[in-house]
Amino acid sequence: NAHNFPLDLASVEAPSIKG
């Protein structure tokens, strides 16, 4: 998601961040 891209990048390394 472009509007949440920092979170998306983090989710790539730590999927748990998104659940």
Rosetta constraint file for C-alpha pairs under 8 A:
AtomPair CA 1 CA 5 HARMONIC 5.50 0.50
AtomPair CA 1 CA 8 HARMONIC 6.61 0.50
AtomPair CA 4 CA 8 HARMONIC 6.14 0.50
AtomPair CA 5 CA 9 HARMONIC 6.03 0.50
AtomPair CA 6 CA 10 HARMONIC 6.28 0.50
AtomPair CA 7 CA 11 HARMONIC 6.01 0.50
AtomPair CA 7 CA 17 HARMONIC 7.83 0.50
AtomPair CA 7 CA 18 HARMONIC 7.99 0.50
AtomPair CA 8 CA 12 HARMONIC 6.42 0.50
AtomPair CA 9 CA 13 HARMONIC 7.04 0.50
AtomPair CA 10 CA 14 HARMONIC 5.80 0.50
AtomPair CA 10 CA 15 HARMONIC 7.43 0.50
AtomPair CA 10 CA 17 HARMONIC 7.32 0.50
AtomPair CA 11 CA 15 HARMONIC 4.20 0.50
AtomPair CA 11 CA 16 HARMONIC 6.96 0.50
AtomPair CA 11 CA 17 HARMONIC 5.81 0.50
AtomPair CA 11 CA 18 HARMONIC 6.21 0.50
AtomPair CA 15 CA 19 HARMONIC 6.55 0.50
